[in-house]
């Protein structure tokens, strides 16, 4: 198991199973695929991210292998990916509640727009940190 030092770098003294690193890359790829589907189709990015098969599969895969990454820098990536999905779901639901009242519809669209940027940022930042074998912030 690899421990994380205060700078976010994985400890050099212990190694992480390379298949788990690849597994985490696959999950980021699934989330990215959902974003791409949202960009290239009539579905919104947030809709594709929350309700598309790739992201849902990614979150399921996170939960399935979560025990295997405990104590490694990958644990922070799994937490980051899971939180990204569920926080996006909560904010999108909040936006949907606001959209029910026609008066607050512009606010709902603003929330969804900012949420789209936030999800893109989280997926990109996480994947870049994984590439550099860096832990995500807690």
C-alpha positions as protocol buffer text, in pm:
chain_id: "A"
residue {
  index: 1
  type: UNK
  ca { x: 0 y: 0 z: 0 }
}
residue {
  index: 2
  type: UNK
  ca { x: 112 y: 350 z: -72 }
}
residue {
  index: 3
  type: UNK
  ca { x: 81 y: 617 z: 193 }
}
residue {
  index: 4
  type: UNK
  ca { x: 27 y: 984 z: 108 }
}
residue {
  index: 5
  type: UNK
  ca { x: 266 y: 1246 z: 238 }
}
residue {
  index: 6
  type: UNK
  ca { x: 154 y: 1604 z: 326 }
}
residue {
  index: 7
  type: UNK
  ca { x: 240 y: 1733 z: -24 }
}
residue {
  index: 8
  type: UNK
  ca { x: -7 y: 1492 z: -182 }
}
residue {
  index: 9
  type: UNK
  ca { x: 261 y: 1273 z: -341 }
}
residue {
  index: 10
  type: UNK
  ca { x: 249 y: 898 z: -306 }
}
residue {
  index: 11
  type: UNK
  ca { x: 525 y: 764 z: -87 }
}
residue {
  index: 12
  type: UNK
  ca { x: 811 y: 618 z: -287 }
}
residue {
  index: 13
  type: UNK
  ca { x: 871 y: 344 z: -30 }
}
residue {
  index: 14
  type: UNK
  ca { x: 556 y: 153 z: -110 }
}
residue {
  index: 15
  type: UNK
  ca { x: 395 y: 74 z: -441 }
}
residue {
  index: 16
  type: UNK
  ca { x: 34 y: 76 z: -551 }
}
residue {
  index: 17
  type: UNK
  ca { x: -94 y: -211 z: -761 }
}
residue {
  index: 18
  type: UNK
  ca { x: -66 y: -83 z: -1122 }
}
residue {
  index: 19
  type: UNK
  ca { x: -396 y: -250 z: -1212 }
}
residue {
  index: 20
  type: UNK
  ca { x: -571 y: -29 z: -955 }
}
residue {
  index: 21
  type: UNK
  ca { x: -415 y: 281 z: -1113 }
}
residue {
  index: 22
  type: UNK
  ca { x: -541 y: 164 z: -1453 }
}
residue {
  index: 23
  type: UNK
  ca { x: -881 y: 94 z: -1298 }
}
residue {
  index: 24
  type: UNK
  ca { x: -896 y: 453 z: -1166 }
}
residue {
  index: 25
  type: UNK
  ca { x: -800 y: 587 z: -1512 }
}
residue {
  index: 26
  type: UNK
  ca { x: -1088 y: 386 z: -1659 }
}
residue {
  index: 27
  type: UNK
  ca { x: -1331 y: 547 z: -1414 }
}
residue {
  index: 28
  type: UNK
  ca { x: -1211 y: 897 z: -1511 }
}
residue {
  index: 29
  type: UNK
  ca { x: -1249 y: 793 z: -1875 }
}
residue {
  index: 30
  type: UNK
  ca { x: -1608 y: 682 z: -1811 }
}
residue {
  index: 31
  type: UNK
  ca { x: -1691 y: 1018 z: -1652 }
}
residue {
  index: 32
  type: UNK
  ca { x: -1521 y: 1198 z: -1941 }
}
residue {
  index: 33
  type: UNK
  ca { x: -1723 y: 991 z: -2188 }
}
residue {
  index: 34
  type: UNK
  ca { x: -2043 y: 1106 z: -2021 }
}
residue {
  index: 35
  type: UNK
  ca { x: -1932 y: 1468 z: -2053 }
}
residue {
  index: 36
  type: UNK
  ca { x: -1847 y: 1410 z: -2420 }
}
residue {
  index: 37
  type: UNK
  ca { x: -2188 y: 1254 z: -2480 }
}
residue {
  index: 38
  type: UNK
  ca { x: -2347 y: 1561 z: -2324 }
}
residue {
  index: 39
  type: UNK
  ca { x: -2141 y: 1790 z: -2549 }
}
residue {
  index: 40
  type: UNK
  ca { x: -2218 y: 1605 z: -2870 }
}
residue {
  index: 41
  type: UNK
  ca { x: -2584 y: 1518 z: -2826 }
}
residue {
  index: 42
  type: UNK
  ca { x: -2915 y: 1677 z: -2741 }
}
residue {
  index: 43
  type: UNK
  ca { x: -2864 y: 1572 z: -2379 }
}
residue {
  index: 44
  type: UNK
  ca { x: -2716 y: 1830 z: -2141 }
}
residue {
  index: 45
  type: UNK
  ca { x: -2372 y: 1768 z: -1996 }
}
residue {
  index: 46
  type: UNK
  ca { x: -2514 y: 1742 z: -1645 }
}
residue {
  index: 47
  type: UNK
  ca { x: -2792 y: 1512 z: -1765 }
}
residue {
  index: 48
  type: UNK
  ca { x: -2543 y: 1284 z: -1939 }
}
residue {
  index: 49
  type: UNK
  ca { x: -2311 y: 1291 z: -1638 }
}
residue {
  index: 50
  type: UNK
  ca { x: -2580 y: 1203 z: -1384 }
}
residue {
  index: 51
  type: UNK
  ca { x: -2804 y: 972 z: -1583 }
}
residue {
  index: 52
  type: UNK
  ca { x: -2572 y: 832 z: -1849 }
}
residue {
  index: 53
  type: UNK
  ca { x: -2457 y: 474 z: -1829 }
}
residue {
  index: 54
  type: UNK
  ca { x: -2082 y: 558 z: -1829 }
}
residue {
  index: 55
  type: UNK
  ca { x: -2093 y: 776 z: -1514 }
}
residue {
  index: 56
  type: UNK
  ca { x: -2331 y: 549 z: -1329 }
}
residue {
  index: 57
  type: UNK
  ca { x: -2105 y: 256 z: -1413 }
}
residue {
  index: 58
  type: UNK
  ca { x: -1805 y: 460 z: -1294 }
}
residue {
  index: 59
  type: UNK
  ca { x: -1963 y: 526 z: -954 }
}
residue {
  index: 60
  type: UNK
  ca { x: -2061 y: 160 z: -917 }
}
residue {
  index: 61
  type: UNK
  ca { x: -1703 y: 59 z: -998 }
}
residue {
  index: 62
  type: UNK
  ca { x: -1582 y: 308 z: -733 }
}
residue {
  index: 63
  type: UNK
  ca { x: -1794 y: 144 z: -467 }
}
residue {
  index: 64
  type: UNK
  ca { x: -1699 y: -209 z: -573 }
}
residue {
  index: 65
  type: UNK
  ca { x: -1322 y: -157 z: -549 }
}
residue {
  index: 66
  type: UNK
  ca { x: -1315 y: 104 z: -273 }
}
residue {
  index: 67
  type: UNK
  ca { x: -1187 y: -142 z: -9 }
}
residue {
  index: 68
  type: UNK
  ca { x: -895 y: -235 z: -237 }
}
residue {
  index: 69
  type: UNK
  ca { x: -756 y: 121 z: -244 }
}
residue {
  index: 70
  type: UNK
  ca { x: -782 y: 198 z: 128 }
}
residue {
  index: 71
  type: UNK
  ca { x: -461 y: 348 z: 259 }
}
residue {
  index: 72
  type: UNK
  ca { x: -330 y: 441 z: -87 }
}
residue {
  index: 73
  type: UNK
  ca { x: -334 y: 770 z: -271 }
}
residue {
  index: 74
  type: UNK
  ca { x: -602 y: 616 z: -493 }
}
residue {
  index: 75
  type: UNK
  ca { x: -842 y: 627 z: -200 }
}
residue {
  index: 76
  type: UNK
  ca { x: -850 y: 1006 z: -235 }
}
residue {
  index: 77
  type: UNK
  ca { x: -932 y: 972 z: -605 }
}
residue {
  index: 78
  type: UNK
  ca { x: -1218 y: 733 z: -535 }
}
residue {
  index: 79
  type: UNK
  ca { x: -1355 y: 974 z: -272 }
}
residue {
  index: 80
  type: UNK
  ca { x: -1314 y: 1262 z: -522 }
}
residue {
  index: 81
  type: UNK
  ca { x: -1501 y: 1073 z: -796 }
}
residue {
  index: 82
  type: UNK
  ca { x: -1784 y: 962 z: -568 }
}
residue {
  index: 83
  type: UNK
  ca { x: -1827 y: 1308 z: -418 }
}
residue {
  index: 84
  type: UNK
  ca { x: -1826 y: 1468 z: -762 }
}
residue {
  index: 85
  type: UNK
  ca { x: -2114 y: 1246 z: -871 }
}
residue {
  index: 86
  type: UNK
  ca { x: -2327 y: 1283 z: -560 }
}
residue {
  index: 87
  type: UNK
  ca { x: -2268 y: 1656 z: -509 }
}
residue {
  index: 88
  type: UNK
  ca { x: -2355 y: 1713 z: -875 }
}
residue {
  index: 89
  type: UNK
  ca { x: -2671 y: 1510 z: -823 }
}
residue {
  index: 90
  type: UNK
  ca { x: -2768 y: 1716 z: -517 }
}
residue {
  index: 91
  type: UNK
  ca { x: -2707 y: 2052 z: -689 }
}
residue {
  index: 92
  type: UNK
  ca { x: -2890 y: 1940 z: -1004 }
}
residue {
  index: 93
  type: UNK
  ca { x: -3186 y: 1831 z: -793 }
}
residue {
  index: 94
  type: UNK
  ca { x: -3181 y: 2168 z: -617 }
}
residue {
  index: 95
  type: UNK
  ca { x: -3183 y: 2337 z: -955 }
}
residue {
  index: 96
  type: UNK
  ca { x: -3477 y: 2120 z: -1062 }
}
residue {
  index: 97
  type: UNK
  ca { x: -3671 y: 2227 z: -753 }
}
residue {
  index: 98
  type: UNK
  ca { x: -3605 y: 2590 z: -839 }
}
residue {
  index: 99
  type: UNK
  ca { x: -3710 y: 2529 z: -1199 }
}
residue {
  index: 100
  type: UNK
  ca { x: -4052 y: 2413 z: -1081 }
}
residue {
  index: 101
  type: UNK
  ca { x: -4126 y: 2771 z: -986 }
}
residue {
  index: 102
  type: UNK
  ca { x: -4115 y: 2964 z: -1310 }
}
residue {
  index: 103
  type: UNK
  ca { x: -3997 y: 3275 z: -1125 }
}
residue {
  index: 104
  type: UNK
  ca { x: -3672 y: 3104 z: -1020 }
}
residue {
  index: 105
  type: UNK
  ca { x: -3606 y: 2938 z: -1358 }
}
residue {
  index: 106
  type: UNK
  ca { x: -3314 y: 3173 z: -1442 }
}
residue {
  index: 107
  type: UNK
  ca { x: -3149 y: 3080 z: -1112 }
}
residue {
  index: 108
  type: UNK
  ca { x: -3193 y: 2711 z: -1194 }
}
residue {
  index: 109
  type: UNK
  ca { x: -3025 y: 2759 z: -1532 }
}
residue {
  index: 110
  type: UNK
  ca { x: -2739 y: 2946 z: -1362 }
}
residue {
  index: 111
  type: UNK
  ca { x: -2692 y: 2659 z: -1115 }
}
residue {
  index: 112
  type: UNK
  ca { x: -2690 y: 2402 z: -1396 }
}
residue {
  index: 113
  type: UNK
  ca { x: -2445 y: 2609 z: -1600 }
}
residue {
  index: 114
  type: UNK
  ca { x: -2203 y: 2649 z: -1310 }
}
residue {
  index: 115
  type: UNK
  ca { x: -2248 y: 2283 z: -1223 }
}
residue {
  index: 116
  type: UNK
  ca { x: -2146 y: 2188 z: -1577 }
}
residue {
  index: 117
  type: UNK
  ca { x: -1820 y: 2382 z: -1540 }
}
residue {
  index: 118
  type: UNK
  ca { x: -1761 y: 2241 z: -1193 }
}
residue {
  index: 119
  type: UNK
  ca { x: -1804 y: 1878 z: -1306 }
}
residue {
  index: 120
  type: UNK
  ca { x: -1568 y: 1933 z: -1599 }
}
residue {
  index: 121
  type: UNK
  ca { x: -1312 y: 2089 z: -1366 }
}
residue {
  index: 122
  type: UNK
  ca { x: -1336 y: 1804 z: -1114 }
}
residue {
  index: 123
  type: UNK
  ca { x: -1294 y: 1531 z: -1376 }
}
residue {
  index: 124
  type: UNK
  ca { x: -1002 y: 1709 z: -1545 }
}
residue {
  index: 125
  type: UNK
  ca { x: -824 y: 1800 z: -1220 }
}
residue {
  index: 126
  type: UNK
  ca { x: -864 y: 1448 z: -1082 }
}
residue {
  index: 127
  type: UNK
  ca { x: -740 y: 1281 z: -1397 }
}
residue {
  index: 128
  type: UNK
  ca { x: -437 y: 1510 z: -1420 }
}
residue {
  index: 129
  type: UNK
  ca { x: -349 y: 1443 z: -1056 }
}
residue {
  index: 130
  type: UNK
  ca { x: -384 y: 1070 z: -1114 }
}
residue {
  index: 131
  type: UNK
  ca { x: -151 y: 1095 z: -1413 }
}
residue {
  index: 132
  type: UNK
  ca { x: 104 y: 1263 z: -1187 }
}
residue {
  index: 133
  type: UNK
  ca { x: 37 y: 1004 z: -911 }
}
residue {
  index: 134
  type: UNK
  ca { x: -77 y: 1276 z: -672 }
}
residue {
  index: 135
  type: UNK
  ca { x: -346 y: 1244 z: -409 }
}
residue {
  index: 136
  type: UNK
  ca { x: -656 y: 1459 z: -425 }
}
residue {
  index: 137
  type: UNK
  ca { x: -725 y: 1710 z: -148 }
}
residue {
  index: 138
  type: UNK
  ca { x: -930 y: 1578 z: 139 }
}
